Amino acid sequence: MGLLFETRRSDSPWVDTVWTCTSEQVTAMTSVAGVRLGLVFWEQDGRAHAGVTGPETRTVTAPVPQGATFTGIEFAVGTSLRAVPTPELVDGGIGLPGTTRRTFRLDGTRWRTPGPDDAEALVGRLVRAGIVVRDPLVTDVLRGHRPAVSERTIERRFRAATGLTRGAVRQIERARTAAELLAAGVPAADVVAKLDYFDEPHLARALRCYVGRTAGQLREGAGGAIALDVDQRLTS
């Protein structure tokens, strides 16, 4: 038994994925580096909780509430909250007080707690209220466009929106993709070539830093519970 994940992609330009998770007989997991802001809602022992999760620059061991059920929203890269600068959330997060099974409080307003099927509806309301925002320049850069501003301006606005450098975002995303490919059985040499790693030791260092697993552990599903879609079900 362990962490039972189900993740689906989102059609919303503001949301990357929506996920649910149940923890069974597991008290800790490997938390994987990530570049996205998130909202997470969970229930344990009849009590409801909510929080904002920030980008993570490294892998760590994180506690898991036993017998808890979670619903999470991972925002698109660069999406942020008006009231909380994303750089303040890097390698951390905040709890949202006053949460009940039906509602939670964010940015001074009470909102209905979403389930996995109405996560995008909640985000849409937050966007219309100006609580969830994004920098269009960052969105253009992530799509491969070249804005007519200086590199310094791009980097400054990228850091403000994501809490990370463009280089860090690329490295973390690449390592996560590598982990998913390795878990699916793709040979390490093919992953190196596909994702432009210099060699297999370079790939191994990235996995150790950002994922907390070796290529062999990912192939074998070894190493314990991990917060990454490696053998979890991904739907659309």
C-alpha positions in Angstrom: 0.0 0.0 0.0 1.1 3.6 -0.4 0.1 6.8 -2.2 -2.7 6.1 -4.6 -2.6 8.9 -7.2 -4.8 9.8 -10.1 -3.8 12.8 -12.2 -5.5 14.4 -15.2 -4.3 17.2 -17.6 -6.4 20.3 -17.8 -7.7 22.2 -20.8 -7.6 25.5 -18.8 -4.6 27.8 -19.8 -4.3 28.6 -16.1 -4.1 25.0 -14.8 -1.5 22.3 -15.7 -3.0 19.3 -13.8 -5.6 18.3 -11.3 -4.8 15.4 -9.0 -6.2 13.3 -6.2 -4.4 11.1 -3.7 -5.2 8.7 -0.9 -2.5 7.8 1.6 -2.6 4.3 3.0 -0.1 2.9 5.4 2.6 5.4 4.4 4.0 8.1 6.6 6.6 9.7 4.4 7.3 10.2 0.7 10.0 11.6 -1.6 8.9 15.1 -2.6 10.2 15.9 -6.1 11.4 19.3 -7.3 8.7 21.2 -9.2 8.2 24.6 -10.8 4.5 25.2 -10.2 2.4 26.9 -7.7 -0.5 24.8 -6.3 -3.6 24.6 -4.2 -4.1 21.5 -2.1 -7.1 20.4 -0.1 -7.2 17.4 2.2 -9.3 15.7 4.9 -7.9 13.6 7.8 -9.7 12.3 10.8 -12.8 14.2 9.9 -11.0 17.6 9.7 -10.6 19.7 6.5 -7.4 21.5 5.6 -6.2 23.7 2.7 -2.9 25.2 1.7 -0.8 26.9 -1.0 2.2 25.0 -2.2 5.2 26.7 -3.8 7.8 25.6 -6.4 10.5 23.2 -5.0 14.1 23.4 -6.1 15.3 20.1 -4.7 14.1 16.7 -3.5 13.3 16.2 0.1 11.6 13.6 2.3 8.1 14.9 3.3 5.7 13.6 5.9 2.3 12.2 4.7 -0.8 12.4 6.9 -2.0 8.8 7.4 -5.5 8.0 6.1 -5.8 11.4 4.3 -7.5 12.1 1.0 -6.2 15.0 -1.1 -7.3 17.1 -4.1 -4.7 19.3 -5.7 -4.5 21.9 -8.4 -1.2 22.5 -10.1 -1.2 25.9 -11.9 0.4 26.5 -15.2 4.1 27.7 -15.0 4.2 31.4 -14.2 0.7 31.6 -12.7 0.8 33.3 -9.3 -1.4 34.6 -6.5 -1.9 38.4 -6.1 -1.6 38.3 -2.3 1.5 36.1 -2.0 4.7 36.8 -4.1 5.8 33.4 -5.5 9.4 33.9 -4.5 8.2 33.8 -0.9 6.7 30.3 -1.5 9.8 28.6 -3.0 10.6 25.4 -1.1 7.7 26.0 1.2 4.0 27.0 1.3 1.3 28.4 3.5 -1.7 26.9 5.3 -5.1 28.5 4.8 -6.8 29.0 8.1 -10.5 28.6 8.7 -11.0 25.8 6.2 -14.1 23.6 6.5 -15.3 20.7 4.4 -17.3 23.1 2.2 -15.3 26.3 2.1 -11.8 27.8 2.5 -10.5 31.4 2.8 -8.1 32.9 0.2 -7.1 36.6 -0.2 -9.8 37.7 2.3 -12.7 35.9 0.6 -14.3 32.6 1.3 -14.6 30.1 -1.6 -16.3 26.8 -2.1 -13.8 23.9 -1.7 -13.5 22.1 -5.1 -13.5 18.5 -6.0 -11.4 17.1 -8.8 -14.2 17.8 -11.3 -14.8 21.5 -10.6 -11.2 22.6 -10.0 -11.1 24.7 -13.2 -14.4 26.4 -12.3 -12.8 27.5 -9.0 -9.7 28.8 -10.8 -11.9 30.6 -13.3 -13.6 32.5 -10.4 -10.2 33.3 -8.8 -9.0 34.6 -12.1 -12.0 36.8 -12.6 -11.6 38.1 -9.1 -8.0 39.1 -9.8 -6.7 36.7 -7.2 -4.9 34.4 -9.6 -2.7 36.3 -12.1 0.1 35.8 -14.5 2.7 37.8 -16.5 2.0 37.6 -20.3 5.7 38.1 -21.0 6.6 35.0 -19.1 3.8 33.0 -20.9 5.2 34.1 -24.2 8.8 33.1 -23.2 7.6 29.7 -22.2 5.9 29.3 -25.6 9.2 30.0 -27.3 8.6 33.6 -28.3 11.2 36.3 -28.1 9.8 39.5 -26.6 11.3 42.8 -27.6 12.8 43.5 -24.2 16.3 42.9 -22.7 17.4 39.6 -21.3 17.7 41.3 -17.9 14.1 42.3 -18.0 13.0 38.8 -19.0 15.0 37.2 -16.2 13.7 39.7 -13.6 10.0 39.2 -14.6 10.6 35.4 -14.8 11.9 35.3 -11.3 9.0 37.5 -10.0 6.4 35.2 -11.6 7.9 31.8 -10.9 10.3 32.4 -8.1 12.9 30.6 -10.2 15.4 31.4 -13.0 14.6 30.2 -16.5 17.5 27.8 -16.3 16.2 26.3 -13.1 12.7 25.8 -14.6 14.3 24.0 -17.6 16.5 21.7 -15.5 13.7 20.7 -13.1 11.2 20.0 -15.9 13.8 18.0 -17.8 14.6 15.9 -14.8 10.9 15.2 -14.1 10.4 14.2 -17.8 13.5 11.9 -17.6 12.1 10.2 -14.5 8.7 9.5 -16.2 10.5 8.1 -19.3 12.8 5.9 -17.2 9.8 4.6 -15.1 8.1 3.8 -18.4 11.0 1.6 -19.4 12.9 3.9 -21.8 16.6 3.0 -21.6 18.8 5.6 -19.9 20.9 6.1 -23.1 17.8 7.0 -25.0 16.7 9.4 -22.3 20.1 11.1 -22.5 19.8 11.6 -26.2 16.1 12.6 -26.2 16.5 15.3 -23.5 20.0 16.5 -24.4 21.9 15.4 -21.3 25.6 15.4 -21.8 26.0 11.8 -20.7 24.5 9.2 -18.3 26.4 10.6 -15.3 24.9 14.0 -16.0 21.5 12.4 -16.0 22.2 10.6 -12.8 23.2 13.8 -11.0 20.0 15.5 -12.2 17.9 12.6 -10.9 19.7 12.6 -7.6 19.2 16.4 -7.1 15.7 16.8 -8.4 14.0 13.4 -8.1 15.7 11.5 -5.4 15.9 8.3 -7.3 18.4 6.5 -9.5 17.5 5.3 -13.0 17.4 1.8 -11.7 15.0 2.6 -8.9 12.7 4.4 -11.3 12.7 1.4 -13.7 12.0 -1.0 -10.8 9.5 1.1 -8.9 11.8 1.0 -5.9 12.6 3.5 -3.2 9.2 4.0 -1.6 6.4 6.5 -2.1 7.2 9.4 -4.4 5.2 12.5 -5.4 5.6 12.0 -9.2 3.5 10.4 -11.9 5.7 7.4 -12.6 3.2 4.5 -12.3 0.1 6.5 -11.4 -2.8 6.8 -13.8 -2.7 9.9 -16.0 -6.0 10.8 -17.7 -7.0 13.7 -19.9 
